[in-house]
Amino acid sequence: MYFRPTTIDEAIGALASQGGRILAGGTDFFATQGDRPVLGPVLDISAIDALKGIRVEADQIRIGACATWSEVIAADLPPAFDALKAAAAEVGGWQIQNLGTIAGNLCNASPAADGVPPLLALDAAIELAGPAGTRRLPLDQFILGPRRTALAPGEMVVAILVPRRFEDARSHFMKLGGRRYLVISIVMVAAQVALDLQGRVAGARVAVGSCSAVACRLPALERALLGVAAGAGLAGLVRTEHLAPLRPIDDVRATALYRLEAAQTLIGRALDACLSEPAHA
Amino acid sequence: MIPITTASRVDGRLKVTGGARYAAEFAPAQDNVLHAVLVQSTIAAGRVASIDTARAKQVPGVVAIMTHENAPRIDLGKAGDMTPGFPLLQDDRVMFNGQHLAVAIATSFEAAQQAAQLVELHYNRDEATLLMSDNPTGTSVPQRFRNGMRPPASTRGTPQASFDAAAVKIDQIYRTPIEHHNPMEPHATLAEWQGDRLLVHNASQSVFGNRKALAGFFGLPEDNVRIVSPFVGGGFGSKGVSWPHITLAAMAAKLVGQPVKLVLTRRQMFTSNGYRPKTVQHVRLGADRDGRLTAVLHDGISQNSAYGEFSEPVGLASEMLYSCPNVAVTHRLSKVNQGLPTFMRAPGEASGVYALESAMDELAWALGMDPIELRLKNYADRDEHEDKPFSSKTLRACYEQGAAAFDWKRRVAQPRSMRDGRLLIGLGMATATYPVNRSEAAAKVRLQADGTAIVRCGSQDIGTGTYTVMAQLVGEHLGLPLDRVRAELGDTALPQAPVSGGSQSVASISPAIREACLAVRAQTLQLAAGDPASPLHGLDPEELDVADGRILQSAEKSRGETYQALLARQGRAAIEADGSAKPGEEKQKFSMHSFGAQFVEVAVDPDLGEVRVRRHVGAFAAGRIMNAKTGRSQMIGGIVFGMGMALTEATEVDPRSGRVTNATMADYLVPVHLDVPEIEVIMVAEQDDAVNPLGAKGIGELPTVGTAAAIANAVYHATGQRIRDLPIRPDKLIDGLSI
């Protein structure tokens, strides 16, 4: 059964009556499918206008559930989104970026999802719609584990919401993989730094992916950076104990030990890159 | 000598516009094709206790589930020595994880997929050896090394004693992992029976090899089997022998009495069509203080399957690459419960020269000698293993021209002494070598009344440019522009040609095409000279030439006529001739090899261990280059292949189940565009009148050889870390670097 509604209500109704797997860009859907045929109902949400596009609202930026990586790259967004744009540019080739959606990346809940660290650093929240109405969850409460989210039966993601709090902060994304491009990350880091007029850190947000079951922020590091004069760079301030939330594993891509060491290096570089790079043109 | 051309691929337009048809894109004349999907073993050793196909058969559209219980019986004895005779559903044995155990056949691909998922297999498990050890014991001697053509071990002089007595020694073990070919086009077969005749469209590097295999399996005369393979999306050796899925498709078609199409999935291409086996290589070099080699010992162990035999000939280059009186080479096998390995681009040389040329770099460092100087000091002017002169060897010029283009002299000898900001810079080099192969081939050339020509030869174009070279040869010999020549290949209905492997296609088929062309040309000139109505009447054919689609007088080029005019007057539809050619005495008289020199600059991030190749210069001497444009492209491709071997490619096997864990293009990392820097290819001029009538030595594999060693040597120069275990991944490198 294949259903392609044009409104959110129709989609929710279909989920309630027949259930089904949600299909947006399909770039994870079909890859996960592997060599198996598609069985069971499919709910294609790509014709729902209300889920499309990226909108700047009064107090938040709304990224619709069907917004693609390419749309993020092309959108006119503040410098705090540079990390997200850089991550978007690393997700597959252009064909994948034209089809794949950021919301789908979150729903797929891979520990190596490229979209998650930048959105964690942006304090993003997820808007969900279901039979009981609409609710909102912070991103770190939406992704619960590898391939596991807080989506309740009958619910779907409607949008990603980013508060307009840190718009002037500089941000940077760094990804390390076994080859230069088109690769699943060994480690990735999103960093965001806002300076006050004296050049001291007014706010820092750092998130690391591929080093724990779910990408996570590093609150101890963020606290340690607050108020620091950034003139001499920030990389030297990253300490091993700041990485305590990370729980990397050994796998075919790299050893756990290597991941930790690389994460520390990349965090330092991403932070310093926030200081030196001009805002996105 | 015919000038080197730079013609673009004659099939380029078809390919970029989607007009080239690959095996899976063909359909039988009647719209009655069925789709087959393989069911694979989930254990690595044992027997199939029972198969329950009841649920699978209930899927709408399913026609049959073929298992060892109902599969047609075939003759395993006559398919040829090179053809894997397992797993072909003839018995209940399970020898590796991923082995084909059943085939679901249905009216749609999706139904076959679903049915394949529902086939229930029950096993009696046996103890399995899942992985080849890094330090294998219980190894065995190959029984049919190089298809029985060479002994698996050789010795000259007193290698052990000379090594023991050597003033300077290198004694190291080098390891290379399992690698998979991963051509972009998946293997695909469409099999169709017409009575006792079998028509097969197949993604193939050897249509005649496929024909022999299928005729043997099904007990048919070879003429009853036709294999068609006009376009192949890469093979790299994986489409060389007749892998079981080809036969299974034909068996399935026979079982159900309808045409059957079977396309391997990417995942299945890690278990169904061979791989470059893991190797553990012990290399010992002894030298005097001046850097003269006094002993070379190369002991190679390669992974083999629990059935069949394939031995990676890692030591053959060590026998002849350098001048040394005391050399010993051995090859042994380590059996594991995995599929049968096979030829993969530069089989033997790619892995073996990585080890030898890494060891030579280690020796140069131990001696405090420049790596090129060490190689020149031990330059072999004749093949000391075969005790024959080389038909040609221009390696010295490869070193010189490569070093000059690369600016090797800027290299500061001390490791870790060159930097670019925080990056460590390293320069490395290695030698490349690959033997010249050639087999018998035949061709047919037809000059037609409309002034066009057709050249027919049952070779294959696996992306290498065979179509183009075939058309070019006819163009050159009959004086026709390329757009007036049509090349036909990839079909056993055409004159016989060998497997597209061992870099031999051009060397094998070109002499045959040339002979056919010369015969057509001679007939044509004779006709013109003997035709009273021809402006060339009365002239000696010796005085005539062809150019621009015309026959003309050599001394008076305006005097002549077109092919069309001549054939029309003669009332001839065409002038046609056959040609054939086979190797002569040259192999008895000469040692025949191509050579080259690889130069690499790497940048290593000392904090992350990431290695980036920044520049690559390859200088190759491979006789006549038939087409500088396609040749250059092929050489660049060969170098990129070696880059993957050096830095990213390895097939990972789960130590608990024996299953390949990275059987996708996302996890098996071949280089992507951003990994590949500017690659400069230098074609070093070389004339070789002995190898074959055209003097072309073959270029498909040579550029892969030495690339991994040059990169590993550059990484050592950058970091002081010697990685003797490919690929050089960041986590292997980081341990020894400052953090």
Chai-1 contact restraints between the chains, C-beta under 6 A:
chainA,res_idxA,chainB,res_idxB,connection_type,confidence,min_distance_angstrom,max_distance_angstrom,comment,restraint_id
A,D35,B,T265,contact,1.0,0.0,6.0,A-B,restraint_1
A,R36,B,Q117,contact,1.0,0.0,6.0,A-B,restraint_2
A,P37,B,E110,contact,1.0,0.0,6.0,A-B,restraint_3
A,P37,B,Q113,contact,1.0,0.0,6.0,A-B,restraint_4
A,P37,B,Q114,contact,1.0,0.0,6.0,A-B,restraint_5
A,G178,B,T648,contact,1.0,0.0,6.0,A-B,restraint_6
A,G178,B,L669,contact,1.0,0.0,6.0,A-B,restraint_7
A,R179,B,T648,contact,1.0,0.0,6.0,A-B,restraint_8
A,R179,B,L669,contact,1.0,0.0,6.0,A-B,restraint_9
A,R179,B,V672,contact,1.0,0.0,6.0,A-B,restraint_10
A,R179,B,D675,contact,1.0,0.0,6.0,A-B,restraint_11
A,R180,B,L674,contact,1.0,0.0,6.0,A-B,restraint_12
A,R180,B,D675,contact,1.0,0.0,6.0,A-B,restraint_13
A,Y181,B,V672,contact,1.0,0.0,6.0,A-B,restraint_14
A,Y181,B,L674,contact,1.0,0.0,6.0,A-B,restraint_15
A,L182,B,V672,contact,1.0,0.0,6.0,A-B,restraint_16
A,V252,B,E652,contact,1.0,0.0,6.0,A-B,restraint_17
A,V252,B,T661,contact,1.0,0.0,6.0,A-B,restraint_18
A,V252,B,N662,contact,1.0,0.0,6.0,A-B,restraint_19
A,A254,B,D731,contact,1.0,0.0,6.0,A-B,restraint_20
A,T255,B,D731,contact,1.0,0.0,6.0,A-B,restraint_21
A,Y258,B,D731,contact,1.0,0.0,6.0,A-B,restraint_22
A,Y258,B,I734,contact,1.0,0.0,6.0,A-B,restraint_23
A,E261,B,I739,contact,1.0,0.0,6.0,A-B,restraint_24
A,A262,B,L608,contact,1.0,0.0,6.0,A-B,restraint_25
A,T265,B,D607,contact,1.0,0.0,6.0,A-B,restraint_26
A,T265,B,L608,contact,1.0,0.0,6.0,A-B,restraint_27
